[in-house]
Amino acid sequence: MIAAVWLRAPARARLHALRELYRRFFGENTPDARGRRLLAEWLSPEQRAQFEQHRYFDVIGCDTGKRYRIHYGTAANVHEIDDEGRAAMGWCFVPSGFLVPGDVMLAQKVALETDENTAIALANRFPPATHSEHFYRRPF
């Protein structure tokens, strides 16, 4: 009887390890996780550190040299930043299709860094939010 229980223990441990492996694999391969990984690959080290700490990163527009802050999200997440570091204007522009936040943010980054004037011309303006940072809750 004791031998039978003893032989089942390694099988139980292997099953537990296999379940944990699947859980990690599928957790790291969701569309959202893949989008965040792709975004992180395209961010500069400074942008990546800023994003990991604050859930936003700054980019410099290629045409005007203005600074924009891209917050985690898929819409109304881009703010033009003034010299004091405050949001001066909000801009809403997104690629077409249903994309996860990381993919949308990457498209916004590339648009502002390579064709700022066209991106801003297509964007909807909105007044900067007066809410606090808790509005951008950490989804991951």
N, CA, C and O atoms as CSV, one atom per row, in Angstrom:
chain,resi,resn,atom,element,x,y,z
A,1,MET,N,N,0.819,-1.186,0.000
A,1,MET,CA,C,0.000,0.000,0.000
A,1,MET,C,C,0.870,1.261,0.000
A,1,MET,O,O,0.621,2.186,-0.772
A,2,ILE,N,N,1.873,1.296,0.852
A,2,ILE,CA,C,2.763,2.452,0.920
A,2,ILE,C,C,3.537,2.598,-0.389
A,2,ILE,O,O,3.766,3.718,-0.846
A,3,ALA,N,N,3.937,1.501,-0.989
A,3,ALA,CA,C,4.663,1.542,-2.256
A,3,ALA,C,C,3.795,2.134,-3.353
A,3,ALA,O,O,4.298,2.890,-4.185
A,4,ALA,N,N,2.510,1.817,-3.382
A,4,ALA,CA,C,1.607,2.353,-4.398
A,4,ALA,C,C,1.471,3.870,-4.257
A,4,ALA,O,O,1.483,4.584,-5.260
A,5,VAL,N,N,1.345,4.358,-3.053
A,5,VAL,CA,C,1.252,5.802,-2.816
A,5,VAL,C,C,2.564,6.470,-3.194
A,5,VAL,O,O,2.576,7.546,-3.791
A,6,TRP,N,N,3.663,5.825,-2.842
A,6,TRP,CA,C,4.976,6.390,-3.149
A,6,TRP,C,C,5.188,6.501,-4.657
A,6,TRP,O,O,5.770,7.481,-5.122
A,7,LEU,N,N,4.726,5.513,-5.433
A,7,LEU,CA,C,4.895,5.547,-6.885
A,7,LEU,C,C,4.011,6.612,-7.527
A,7,LEU,O,O,4.360,7.144,-8.581
A,8,ARG,N,N,2.887,6.928,-6.917
A,8,ARG,CA,C,1.990,7.939,-7.477
A,8,ARG,C,C,2.502,9.359,-7.235
A,8,ARG,O,O,2.158,10.267,-7.991
A,9,ALA,N,N,3.296,9.563,-6.223
A,9,ALA,CA,C,3.790,10.903,-5.895
A,9,ALA,C,C,4.573,11.523,-7.057
A,9,ALA,O,O,4.307,12.676,-7.396
A,10,PRO,N,N,5.527,10.817,-7.688
A,10,PRO,CA,C,6.234,11.426,-8.827
A,10,PRO,C,C,5.291,11.736,-9.985
A,10,PRO,O,O,5.457,12.755,-10.657
A,11,ALA,N,N,4.309,10.879,-10.228
A,11,ALA,CA,C,3.362,11.144,-11.311
A,11,ALA,C,C,2.547,12.393,-11.002
A,11,ALA,O,O,2.291,13.204,-11.891
A,12,ARG,N,N,2.142,12.549,-9.754
A,12,ARG,CA,C,1.398,13.732,-9.346
A,12,ARG,C,C,2.260,14.984,-9.505
A,12,ARG,O,O,1.775,16.018,-9.962
A,13,ALA,N,N,3.514,14.895,-9.135
A,13,ALA,CA,C,4.426,16.032,-9.265
A,13,ALA,C,C,4.632,16.390,-10.741
A,13,ALA,O,O,4.665,17.568,-11.097
A,14,ARG,N,N,4.770,15.375,-11.592
A,14,ARG,CA,C,4.930,15.634,-13.022
A,14,ARG,C,C,3.673,16.282,-13.594
A,14,ARG,O,O,3.764,17.214,-14.393
A,15,LEU,N,N,2.506,15.795,-13.191
A,15,LEU,CA,C,1.250,16.368,-13.655
A,15,LEU,C,C,1.124,17.825,-13.208
A,15,LEU,O,O,0.708,18.683,-13.985
A,16,HIS,N,N,1.482,18.096,-11.965
A,16,HIS,CA,C,1.446,19.467,-11.461
A,16,HIS,C,C,2.410,20.357,-12.255
A,16,HIS,O,O,2.056,21.479,-12.616
A,17,ALA,N,N,3.604,19.875,-12.524
A,17,ALA,CA,C,4.587,20.641,-13.289
A,17,ALA,C,C,4.093,20.886,-14.714
A,17,ALA,O,O,4.284,21.971,-15.262
A,18,LEU,N,N,3.463,19.883,-15.309
A,18,LEU,CA,C,2.927,20.026,-16.660
A,18,LEU,C,C,1.797,21.056,-16.695
A,18,LEU,O,O,1.729,21.874,-17.613
A,19,ARG,N,N,0.925,21.018,-15.710
A,19,ARG,CA,C,-0.152,22.009,-15.639
A,19,ARG,C,C,0.415,23.417,-15.502
A,19,ARG,O,O,-0.064,24.346,-16.151
A,20,GLU,N,N,1.418,23.575,-14.672
A,20,GLU,CA,C,2.036,24.884,-14.484
A,20,GLU,C,C,2.694,25.368,-15.777
A,20,GLU,O,O,2.618,26.552,-16.103
A,21,LEU,N,N,3.333,24.468,-16.508
A,21,LEU,CA,C,3.958,24.809,-17.784
A,21,LEU,C,C,2.909,25.292,-18.772
A,21,LEU,O,O,3.106,26.319,-19.422
A,22,TYR,N,N,1.799,24.575,-18.898
A,22,TYR,CA,C,0.717,24.994,-19.788
A,22,TYR,C,C,0.151,26.340,-19.365
A,22,TYR,O,O,-0.105,27.199,-20.209
A,23,ARG,N,N,-0.045,26.529,-18.075
A,23,ARG,CA,C,-0.600,27.783,-17.569
A,23,ARG,C,C,0.321,28.944,-17.939
A,23,ARG,O,O,-0.152,29.985,-18.394
A,24,ARG,N,N,1.605,28.780,-17.753
A,24,ARG,CA,C,2.548,29.844,-18.104
A,24,ARG,C,C,2.605,30.069,-19.602
A,24,ARG,O,O,2.623,31.211,-20.060
A,25,PHE,N,N,2.632,28.983,-20.372
A,25,PHE,CA,C,2.718,29.091,-21.823
A,25,PHE,C,C,1.527,29.848,-22.385
A,25,PHE,O,O,1.689,30.787,-23.164
A,26,PHE,N,N,0.331,29.438,-21.988
A,26,PHE,CA,C,-0.856,30.088,-22.522
A,26,PHE,C,C,-1.023,31.489,-21.959
A,26,PHE,O,O,-1.550,32.359,-22.652
A,27,GLY,N,N,-0.601,31.734,-20.750
A,27,GLY,CA,C,-0.666,33.079,-20.192
A,27,GLY,C,C,0.256,34.048,-20.905
A,27,GLY,O,O,-0.057,35.233,-21.018
A,28,GLU,N,N,1.397,33.558,-21.391
A,28,GLU,CA,C,2.362,34.404,-22.088
A,28,GLU,C,C,2.092,34.478,-23.583
A,28,GLU,O,O,2.759,35.232,-24.291
A,29,ASN,N,N,1.125,33.710,-24.075
A,29,ASN,CA,C,0.850,33.707,-25.508
A,29,ASN,C,C,-0.556,34.179,-25.841
A,29,ASN,O,O,-1.084,33.851,-26.904
A,30,THR,N,N,-1.162,34.939,-24.951
A,30,THR,CA,C,-2.433,35.560,-25.281
A,30,THR,C,C,-2.154,36.700,-26.256
A,30,THR,O,O,-1.029,37.195,-26.309
A,31,PRO,N,N,-3.142,37.121,-27.019
A,31,PRO,CA,C,-2.911,38.252,-27.929
A,31,PRO,C,C,-2.397,39.498,-27.202
A,31,PRO,O,O,-1.518,40.197,-27.705
A,32,ASP,N,N,-2.948,39.768,-26.018
A,32,ASP,CA,C,-2.515,40.944,-25.261
A,32,ASP,C,C,-1.045,40.827,-24.860
A,32,ASP,O,O,-0.292,41.794,-24.984
A,33,ALA,N,N,-0.633,39.660,-24.385
A,33,ALA,CA,C,0.769,39.468,-23.976
A,33,ALA,C,C,1.702,39.579,-25.183
A,33,ALA,O,O,2.776,40.172,-25.079
A,34,ARG,N,N,1.307,39.022,-26.313
A,34,ARG,CA,C,2.141,39.121,-27.514
A,34,ARG,C,C,2.245,40.574,-27.981
A,34,ARG,O,O,3.307,41.010,-28.424
A,35,GLY,N,N,1.143,41.324,-27.882
A,35,GLY,CA,C,1.172,42.736,-28.263
A,35,GLY,C,C,2.103,43.544,-27.374
A,35,GLY,O,O,2.834,44.407,-27.860
A,36,ARG,N,N,2.081,43.270,-26.070
A,36,ARG,CA,C,2.984,43.970,-25.149
A,36,ARG,C,C,4.437,43.623,-25.436
A,36,ARG,O,O,5.311,44.487,-25.367
A,37,ARG,N,N,4.698,42.347,-25.760
A,37,ARG,CA,C,6.078,41.954,-26.081
A,37,ARG,C,C,6.565,42.648,-27.345
A,37,ARG,O,O,7.698,43.128,-27.394
A,38,LEU,N,N,5.717,42.705,-28.365
A,38,LEU,CA,C,6.110,43.370,-29.610
A,38,LEU,C,C,6.368,44.852,-29.358
A,38,LEU,O,O,7.351,45.406,-29.851
A,39,LEU,N,N,5.497,45.486,-28.602
A,39,LEU,CA,C,5.698,46.898,-28.256
A,39,LEU,C,C,7.029,47.082,-27.535
A,39,LEU,O,O,7.796,47.982,-27.877
A,40,ALA,N,N,7.309,46.247,-26.549
A,40,ALA,CA,C,8.553,46.369,-25.769
A,40,ALA,C,C,9.784,46.233,-26.661
A,40,ALA,O,O,10.798,46.888,-26.420
A,41,GLU,N,N,9.704,45.389,-27.689
A,41,GLU,CA,C,10.836,45.224,-28.606
A,41,GLU,C,C,11.121,46.496,-29.403
A,41,GLU,O,O,12.263,46.743,-29.789
A,42,TRP,N,N,10.092,47.301,-29.649
A,42,TRP,CA,C,10.240,48.510,-30.447
A,42,TRP,C,C,10.529,49.749,-29.611
A,42,TRP,O,O,10.876,50.792,-30.165
A,43,LEU,N,N,10.396,49.660,-28.308
A,43,LEU,CA,C,10.659,50.818,-27.450
A,43,LEU,C,C,12.154,50.957,-27.194
A,43,LEU,O,O,12.877,49.964,-27.113
A,44,SER,N,N,12.602,52.189,-27.069
A,44,SER,CA,C,13.990,52.433,-26.675
A,44,SER,C,C,14.129,52.009,-25.214
A,44,SER,O,O,13.117,51.855,-24.530
A,45,PRO,N,N,15.348,51.817,-24.718
A,45,PRO,CA,C,15.508,51.463,-23.303
A,45,PRO,C,C,14.862,52.484,-22.365
A,45,PRO,O,O,14.282,52.105,-21.347
A,46,GLU,N,N,14.957,53.772,-22.697
A,46,GLU,CA,C,14.335,54.807,-21.863
A,46,GLU,C,C,12.815,54.696,-21.897
A,46,GLU,O,O,12.155,54.787,-20.862
A,47,GLN,N,N,12.266,54.499,-23.091
A,47,GLN,CA,C,10.812,54.349,-23.215
A,47,GLN,C,C,10.322,53.099,-22.491
A,47,GLN,O,O,9.277,53.123,-21.839
A,48,ARG,N,N,11.070,52.021,-22.605
A,48,ARG,CA,C,10.671,50.765,-21.953
A,48,ARG,C,C,10.657,50.931,-20.431
A,48,ARG,O,O,9.731,50.477,-19.760
A,49,ALA,N,N,11.688,51.584,-19.895
A,49,ALA,CA,C,11.734,51.816,-18.447
A,49,ALA,C,C,10.580,52.714,-18.018
A,49,ALA,O,O,9.951,52.471,-16.988
A,50,GLN,N,N,10.304,53.744,-18.798
A,50,GLN,CA,C,9.197,54.645,-18.492
A,50,GLN,C,C,7.868,53.883,-18.529
A,50,GLN,O,O,7.026,54.071,-17.651
A,51,PHE,N,N,7.676,53.034,-19.527
A,51,PHE,CA,C,6.440,52.268,-19.659
A,51,PHE,C,C,6.271,51.277,-18.513
A,51,PHE,O,O,5.174,51.123,-17.977
A,52,GLU,N,N,7.345,50.613,-18.142
A,52,GLU,CA,C,7.264,49.641,-17.050
A,52,GLU,C,C,6.952,50.313,-15.715
A,52,GLU,O,O,6.279,49.729,-14.866
A,53,GLN,N,N,7.435,51.529,-15.531
A,53,GLN,CA,C,7.213,52.230,-14.270
A,53,GLN,C,C,5.872,52.960,-14.235
A,53,GLN,O,O,5.181,52.935,-13.216
A,54,HIS,N,N,5.498,53.612,-15.345
A,54,HIS,CA,C,4.325,54.492,-15.328
A,54,HIS,C,C,3.169,54.040,-16.214
A,54,HIS,O,O,2.080,54.608,-16.129
A,55,ARG,N,N,3.376,53.027,-17.068
A,55,ARG,CA,C,2.370,52.556,-18.018
A,55,ARG,C,C,2.114,53.560,-19.139
A,55,ARG,O,O,1.042,53.554,-19.744
A,56,TYR,N,N,3.074,54.405,-19.413
A,56,TYR,CA,C,3.062,55.281,-20.573
A,56,TYR,C,C,4.500,55.501,-20.997
A,56,TYR,O,O,5.433,55.212,-20.249
A,57,PHE,N,N,4.669,56.016,-22.204
A,57,PHE,CA,C,6.005,56.386,-22.674
A,57,PHE,C,C,5.862,57.611,-23.562
A,57,PHE,O,O,4.803,57.854,-24.140
A,58,ASP,N,N,6.929,58.371,-23.665
A,58,ASP,CA,C,6.944,59.599,-24.455
A,58,ASP,C,C,7.619,59.353,-25.794
A,58,ASP,O,O,8.580,58.591,-25.900
A,59,VAL,N,N,7.089,60.019,-26.815
A,59,VAL,CA,C,7.710,60.004,-28.137
A,59,VAL,C,C,7.826,61.445,-28.604
A,59,VAL,O,O,7.081,62.313,-28.151
A,60,ILE,N,N,8.756,61.695,-29.506
A,60,ILE,CA,C,8.961,63.016,-30.085
A,60,ILE,C,C,8.467,62.971,-31.522
A,60,ILE,O,O,8.886,62.126,-32.314
A,61,GLY,N,N,7.564,63.900,-31.847
A,61,GLY,CA,C,7.040,63.962,-33.212
A,61,GLY,C,C,8.136,64.332,-34.196
A,61,GLY,O,O,8.977,65.187,-33.919
A,62,CYS,N,N,8.114,63.676,-35.350
A,62,CYS,CA,C,9.189,63.875,-36.333
A,62,CYS,C,C,9.102,65.210,-37.048
A,62,CYS,O,O,10.124,65.717,-37.509
A,63,ASP,N,N,7.910,65.802,-37.157
A,63,ASP,CA,C,7.757,67.036,-37.920
A,63,ASP,C,C,7.876,68.297,-37.071
A,63,ASP,O,O,8.491,69.270,-37.505
A,64,THR,N,N,7.304,68.299,-35.877
A,64,THR,CA,C,7.293,69.508,-35.050
A,64,THR,C,C,8.233,69.426,-33.856
A,64,THR,O,O,8.562,70.454,-33.264
A,65,GLY,N,N,8.666,68.241,-33.493
A,65,GLY,CA,C,9.499,68.073,-32.316
A,65,GLY,C,C,8.706,68.114,-31.020
A,65,GLY,O,O,9.290,68.147,-29.937
A,66,LYS,N,N,7.365,68.111,-31.119
A,66,LYS,CA,C,6.534,68.102,-29.911
A,66,LYS,C,C,6.644,66.747,-29.226
A,66,LYS,O,O,6.922,65.722,-29.848
A,67,ARG,N,N,6.415,66.789,-27.917
A,67,ARG,CA,C,6.466,65.551,-27.137
A,67,ARG,C,C,5.042,65.053,-26.910
A,67,ARG,O,O,4.149,65.812,-26.534
A,68,TYR,N,N,4.858,63.763,-27.147
A,68,TYR,CA,C,3.563,63.112,-26.954
A,68,TYR,C,C,3.740,61.990,-25.944
A,68,TYR,O,O,4.776,61.325,-25.910
A,69,ARG,N,N,2.734,61.791,-25.137
A,69,ARG,CA,C,2.749,60.713,-24.156
A,69,ARG,C,C,1.672,59.711,-24.547
A,69,ARG,O,O,0.496,60.057,-24.657
A,70,ILE,N,N,2.088,58.462,-24.756
A,70,ILE,CA,C,1.159,57.404,-25.136
A,70,ILE,C,C,0.911,56.538,-23.906
A,70,ILE,O,O,1.816,55.865,-23.412
A,71,HIS,N,N,-0.323,56.566,-23.422
A,71,HIS,CA,C,-0.724,55.771,-22.265
A,71,HIS,C,C,-1.195,54.399,-22.732
A,71,HIS,O,O,-1.583,54.226,-23.887
A,72,TYR,N,N,-1.158,53.430,-21.825
A,72,TYR,CA,C,-1.663,52.098,-22.130
A,72,TYR,C,C,-3.143,52.203,-22.478
A,72,TYR,O,O,-3.928,52.729,-21.690
A,73,GLY,N,N,-3.526,51.712,-23.641
A,73,GLY,CA,C,-4.926,51.736,-24.045
A,73,GLY,C,C,-5.059,51.686,-25.544
A,73,GLY,O,O,-4.072,51.583,-26.273
A,74,THR,N,N,-6.309,51.761,-25.998
A,74,THR,CA,C,-6.571,51.648,-27.425
A,74,THR,C,C,-7.229,52.883,-28.023
A,74,THR,O,O,-7.305,52.996,-29.246
A,75,ALA,N,N,-7.702,53.801,-27.209
A,75,ALA,CA,C,-8.342,55.011,-27.741
A,75,ALA,C,C,-8.192,56.136,-26.725
A,75,ALA,O,O,-8.133,55.895,-25.519
A,76,ALA,N,N,-8.131,57.363,-27.225
A,76,ALA,CA,C,-8.001,58.554,-26.381
A,76,ALA,C,C,-6.860,58.398,-25.377
A,76,ALA,O,O,-6.995,58.759,-24.208
A,77,ASN,N,N,-5.752,57.865,-25.841
A,77,ASN,CA,C,-4.625,57.572,-24.956
A,77,ASN,C,C,-3.347,58.325,-25.327
A,77,ASN,O,O,-2.282,58.039,-24.778
A,78,VAL,N,N,-3.439,59.279,-26.249
A,78,VAL,CA,C,-2.265,60.048,-26.662
A,78,VAL,C,C,-2.464,61.494,-26.212
A,78,VAL,O,O,-3.497,62.103,-26.490
A,79,HIS,N,N,-1.472,62.031,-25.518
A,79,HIS,CA,C,-1.535,63.414,-25.050
A,79,HIS,C,C,-0.297,64.165,-25.503
A,79,HIS,O,O,0.825,63.665,-25.423
A,80,GLU,N,N,-0.528,65.370,-25.978
A,80,GLU,CA,C,0.571,66.282,-26.288
A,80,GLU,C,C,1.016,66.891,-24.960
A,80,GLU,O,O,0.185,67.364,-24.184
A,81,ILE,N,N,2.317,66.881,-24.697
A,81,ILE,CA,C,2.857,67.310,-23.412
A,81,ILE,C,C,3.527,68.671,-23.564
A,81,ILE,O,O,4.307,68.884,-24.492
A,82,ASP,N,N,3.219,69.596,-22.645
A,82,ASP,CA,C,3.834,70.921,-22.704
A,82,ASP,C,C,5.207,70.906,-22.031
A,82,ASP,O,O,5.682,69.862,-21.583
A,83,ASP,N,N,5.836,72.085,-21.968
A,83,ASP,CA,C,7.188,72.186,-21.411
A,83,ASP,C,C,7.259,71.845,-19.924
A,83,ASP,O,O,8.320,71.473,-19.423
A,84,GLU,N,N,6.134,71.970,-19.217
A,84,GLU,CA,C,6.094,71.645,-17.788
A,84,GLU,C,C,5.767,70.176,-17.535
A,84,GLU,O,O,5.701,69.744,-16.384
A,85,GLY,N,N,5.564,69.416,-18.592
A,85,GLY,CA,C,5.265,67.992,-18.443
A,85,GLY,C,C,3.792,67.690,-18.237
A,85,GLY,O,O,3.441,66.580,-17.839
A,86,ARG,N,N,2.919,68.663,-18.504
A,86,ARG,CA,C,1.480,68.465,-18.353
A,86,ARG,C,C,0.838,68.231,-19.713
A,86,ARG,O,O,1.359,68.658,-20.744
A,87,ALA,N,N,-0.294,67.551,-19.699
A,87,ALA,CA,C,-1.033,67.305,-20.938
A,87,ALA,C,C,-1.638,68.614,-21.428
A,87,ALA,O,O,-2.402,69.266,-20.715
A,88,ALA,N,N,-1.285,68.989,-22.655
A,88,ALA,CA,C,-1.804,70.223,-23.237
A,88,ALA,C,C,-2.996,69.943,-24.142
A,88,ALA,O,O,-3.899,70.773,-24.251
A,89,MET,N,N,-3.007,68.785,-24.789
A,89,MET,CA,C,-4.090,68.422,-25.701
A,89,MET,C,C,-4.118,66.906,-25.833
A,89,MET,O,O,-3.078,66.249,-25.798
A,90,GLY,N,N,-5.307,66.364,-25.983
A,90,GLY,CA,C,-5.448,64.938,-26.201
A,90,GLY,C,C,-5.703,64.656,-27.667
A,90,GLY,O,O,-6.351,65.442,-28.358
A,91,TRP,N,N,-5.195,63.543,-28.131
A,91,TRP,CA,C,-5.372,63.144,-29.527
A,91,TRP,C,C,-5.835,61.695,-29.573
A,91,TRP,O,O,-5.289,60.831,-28.888
A,92,CYS,N,N,-6.844,61.448,-30.386
A,92,CYS,CA,C,-7.365,60.082,-30.528
A,92,CYS,C,C,-7.221,59.652,-31.975
A,92,CYS,O,O,-7.896,60.177,-32.860
A,93,PHE,N,N,-6.342,58.698,-32.208
A,93,PHE,CA,C,-6.197,58.084,-33.532
A,93,PHE,C,C,-5.758,56.648,-33.331
A,93,PHE,O,O,-4.869,56.358,-32.531
A,94,VAL,N,N,-6.392,55.759,-34.068
A,94,VAL,CA,C,-6.116,54.330,-33.925
A,94,VAL,C,C,-6.091,53.683,-35.303
A,94,VAL,O,O,-6.750,54.169,-36.222
A,95,PRO,N,N,-5.348,52.608,-35.460
A,95,PRO,CA,C,-5.392,51.868,-36.720
A,95,PRO,C,C,-6.734,51.159,-36.847
A,95,PRO,O,O,-7.404,50.907,-35.845
A,96,SER,N,N,-7.120,50.843,-38.056
A,96,SER,CA,C,-8.393,50.143,-38.250
A,96,SER,C,C,-8.233,48.676,-37.859
A,96,SER,O,O,-7.144,48.107,-37.933
A,97,GLY,N,N,-9.333,48.094,-37.448
A,97,GLY,CA,C,-9.328,46.689,-37.036
A,97,GLY,C,C,-9.331,46.564,-35.527
A,97,GLY,O,O,-9.073,47.526,-34.805
A,98,PHE,N,N,-9.625,45.367,-35.067
A,98,PHE,CA,C,-9.637,45.095,-33.631
A,98,PHE,C,C,-8.245,44.643,-33.225
A,98,PHE,O,O,-7.830,43.523,-33.524
A,99,LEU,N,N,-7.526,45.532,-32.534
A,99,LEU,CA,C,-6.155,45.235,-32.117
A,99,LEU,C,C,-6.040,45.369,-30.612
A,99,LEU,O,O,-6.790,46.115,-29.983
A,100,VAL,N,N,-5.107,44.649,-30.048
A,100,VAL,CA,C,-4.857,44.730,-28.609
A,100,VAL,C,C,-4.093,46.024,-28.317
A,100,VAL,O,O,-3.485,46.599,-29.219
A,101,PRO,N,N,-4.121,46.485,-27.065
A,101,PRO,CA,C,-3.478,47.762,-26.731
A,101,PRO,C,C,-2.020,47.879,-27.165
A,101,PRO,O,O,-1.626,48.927,-27.677
A,102,GLY,N,N,-1.218,46.857,-26.982
A,102,GLY,CA,C,0.192,46.938,-27.370
A,102,GLY,C,C,0.370,47.223,-28.852
A,102,GLY,O,O,1.244,48.002,-29.231
A,103,ASP,N,N,-0.452,46.599,-29.699
A,103,ASP,CA,C,-0.368,46.834,-31.144
A,103,ASP,C,C,-0.817,48.245,-31.503
A,103,ASP,O,O,-0.202,48.895,-32.349
A,104,VAL,N,N,-1.889,48.724,-30.866
A,104,VAL,CA,C,-2.368,50.085,-31.116
A,104,VAL,C,C,-1.303,51.102,-30.709
A,104,VAL,O,O,-1.020,52.043,-31.450
A,105,MET,N,N,-0.718,50.909,-29.535
A,105,MET,CA,C,0.298,51.842,-29.052
A,105,MET,C,C,1.532,51.857,-29.952
A,105,MET,O,O,2.132,52.910,-30.169
A,106,LEU,N,N,1.907,50.701,-30.469
A,106,LEU,CA,C,3.037,50.636,-31.390
A,106,LEU,C,C,2.720,51.397,-32.671
A,106,LEU,O,O,3.569,52.130,-33.178
A,107,ALA,N,N,1.510,51.232,-33.201
A,107,ALA,CA,C,1.116,51.965,-34.404
A,107,ALA,C,C,1.122,53.471,-34.148
A,107,ALA,O,O,1.553,54.243,-35.005
A,108,GLN,N,N,0.647,53.893,-32.977
A,108,GLN,CA,C,0.662,55.312,-32.634
A,108,GLN,C,C,2.085,55.843,-32.534
A,108,GLN,O,O,2.373,56.943,-33.005
A,109,LYS,N,N,2.964,55.078,-31.933
A,109,LYS,CA,C,4.371,55.468,-31.801
A,109,LYS,C,C,5.007,55.646,-33.182
A,109,LYS,O,O,5.646,56.662,-33.456
A,110,VAL,N,N,4.826,54.654,-34.037
A,110,VAL,CA,C,5.418,54.708,-35.375
A,110,VAL,C,C,4.842,55.882,-36.168
A,110,VAL,O,O,5.577,56.578,-36.869
A,111,ALA,N,N,3.530,56.103,-36.060
A,111,ALA,CA,C,2.900,57.202,-36.794
A,111,ALA,C,C,3.473,58.545,-36.362
A,111,ALA,O,O,3.790,59.377,-37.211
A,112,LEU,N,N,3.612,58.770,-35.067
A,112,LEU,CA,C,4.123,60.053,-34.580
A,112,LEU,C,C,5.604,60.242,-34.897
A,112,LEU,O,O,6.046,61.363,-35.147
A,113,GLU,N,N,6.361,59.169,-34.889
A,113,GLU,CA,C,7.801,59.280,-35.133
A,113,GLU,C,C,8.157,59.310,-36.611
A,113,GLU,O,O,9.280,59.673,-36.960
A,114,THR,N,N,7.224,58.935,-37.494
A,114,THR,CA,C,7.548,58.892,-38.923
A,114,THR,C,C,6.678,59.800,-39.785
A,114,THR,O,O,7.122,60.236,-40.848
A,115,ASP,N,N,5.446,60.099,-39.355
A,115,ASP,CA,C,4.544,60.942,-40.140
A,115,ASP,C,C,3.587,61.682,-39.212
A,115,ASP,O,O,2.369,61.524,-39.292
A,116,GLU,N,N,4.158,62.481,-38.343
A,116,GLU,CA,C,3.393,63.169,-37.298
A,116,GLU,C,C,2.257,64.013,-37.855
A,116,GLU,O,O,1.131,63.926,-37.365
A,117,ASN,N,N,2.529,64.826,-38.869
A,117,ASN,CA,C,1.503,65.743,-39.387
A,117,ASN,C,C,0.287,64.998,-39.923
A,117,ASN,O,O,-0.843,65.425,-39.684
A,118,THR,N,N,0.484,63.922,-40.625
A,118,THR,CA,C,-0.646,63.146,-41.144
A,118,THR,C,C,-1.421,62.502,-40.011
A,118,THR,O,O,-2.652,62.503,-40.030
A,119,ALA,N,N,-0.723,61.950,-39.020
A,119,ALA,CA,C,-1.403,61.318,-37.882
A,119,ALA,C,C,-2.252,62.336,-37.137
A,119,ALA,O,O,-3.394,62.045,-36.782
A,120,ILE,N,N,-1.715,63.518,-36.898
A,120,ILE,CA,C,-2.446,64.551,-36.166
A,120,ILE,C,C,-3.604,65.088,-37.015
A,120,ILE,O,O,-4.661,65.425,-36.481
A,121,ALA,N,N,-3.405,65.166,-38.333
A,121,ALA,CA,C,-4.476,65.642,-39.208
A,121,ALA,C,C,-5.678,64.687,-39.186
A,121,ALA,O,O,-6.821,65.122,-39.322
A,122,LEU,N,N,-5.418,63.400,-39.017
A,122,LEU,CA,C,-6.494,62.408,-38.976
A,122,LEU,C,C,-7.100,62.246,-37.585
A,122,LEU,O,O,-8.201,61.715,-37.444
A,123,ALA,N,N,-6.390,62.700,-36.568
A,123,ALA,CA,C,-6.793,62.457,-35.181
A,123,ALA,C,C,-7.938,63.366,-34.752
A,123,ALA,O,O,-8.129,64.456,-35.293
A,124,ASN,N,N,-8.686,62.894,-33.776
A,124,ASN,CA,C,-9.702,63.706,-33.113
A,124,ASN,C,C,-9.064,64.356,-31.897
A,124,ASN,O,O,-8.381,63.694,-31.115
A,125,ARG,N,N,-9.287,65.652,-31.742
A,125,ARG,CA,C,-8.768,66.377,-30.585
A,125,ARG,C,C,-9.735,66.234,-29.429
A,125,ARG,O,O,-10.947,66.135,-29.625
A,126,PHE,N,N,-9.195,66.224,-28.233
A,126,PHE,CA,C,-10.037,66.289,-27.045
A,126,PHE,C,C,-9.255,67.007,-25.956
A,126,PHE,O,O,-8.025,66.956,-25.932
A,127,PRO,N,N,-9.975,67.682,-25.047
A,127,PRO,CA,C,-9.264,68.396,-23.981
A,127,PRO,C,C,-8.529,67.419,-23.087
A,127,PRO,O,O,-8.980,66.289,-22.896
A,128,PRO,N,N,-7.406,67.842,-22.538
A,128,PRO,CA,C,-6.662,66.924,-21.670
A,128,PRO,C,C,-7.495,66.554,-20.448
A,128,PRO,O,O,-8.254,67.371,-19.926
A,129,ALA,N,N,-7.345,65.341,-20.014
A,129,ALA,CA,C,-8.096,64.849,-18.869
A,129,ALA,C,C,-7.628,65.544,-17.599
A,129,ALA,O,O,-6.456,65.891,-17.452
A,130,THR,N,N,-8.553,65.732,-16.704
A,130,THR,CA,C,-8.213,66.331,-15.422
A,130,THR,C,C,-8.185,65.285,-14.331
A,130,THR,O,O,-8.052,65.614,-13.152
A,131,HIS,N,N,-8.309,64.025,-14.717
A,131,HIS,CA,C,-8.321,62.945,-13.736
A,131,HIS,C,C,-6.906,62.590,-13.317
A,131,HIS,O,O,-5.928,63.023,-13.927
A,132,SER,N,N,-6.822,61.811,-12.286
A,132,SER,CA,C,-5.518,61.409,-11.780
A,132,SER,C,C,-5.031,60.167,-12.515
A,132,SER,O,O,-5.736,59.614,-13.358
A,133,GLU,N,N,-3.824,59.739,-12.186
A,133,GLU,CA,C,-3.218,58.591,-12.842
A,133,GLU,C,C,-3.962,57.283,-12.579
A,133,GLU,O,O,-3.764,56.312,-13.310
A,134,HIS,N,N,-4.822,57.234,-11.543
A,134,HIS,CA,C,-5.514,55.975,-11.276
A,134,HIS,C,C,-6.479,55.611,-12.402
A,134,HIS,O,O,-6.948,54.476,-12.475
A,135,PHE,N,N,-6.779,56.581,-13.287
A,135,PHE,CA,C,-7.647,56.300,-14.425
A,135,PHE,C,C,-7.042,55.211,-15.303
A,135,PHE,O,O,-7.756,54.362,-15.836
A,136,TYR,N,N,-5.728,55.242,-15.446
A,136,TYR,CA,C,-5.034,54.253,-16.259
A,136,TYR,C,C,-4.628,53.101,-15.353
A,136,TYR,O,O,-3.481,53.032,-14.913
A,137,ARG,N,N,-5.540,52.217,-15.076
A,137,ARG,CA,C,-5.263,51.097,-14.185
A,137,ARG,C,C,-4.383,50.055,-14.864
A,137,ARG,O,O,-4.441,49.885,-16.082
A,138,ARG,N,N,-3.597,49.383,-14.102
A,138,ARG,CA,C,-2.685,48.381,-14.632
A,138,ARG,C,C,-3.439,47.102,-14.949
A,138,ARG,O,O,-3.867,46.403,-14.031
A,139,PRO,N,N,-3.615,46.774,-16.240
A,139,PRO,CA,C,-4.354,45.566,-16.595
A,139,PRO,C,C,-3.485,44.317,-16.619
A,139,PRO,O,O,-3.999,43.215,-16.813
A,140,PHE,N,N,-2.204,44.464,-16.429
A,140,PHE,CA,C,-1.310,43.294,-16.498
A,140,PHE,C,C,-0.347,43.328,-15.365
A,140,PHE,O,O,0.490,42.435,-15.240
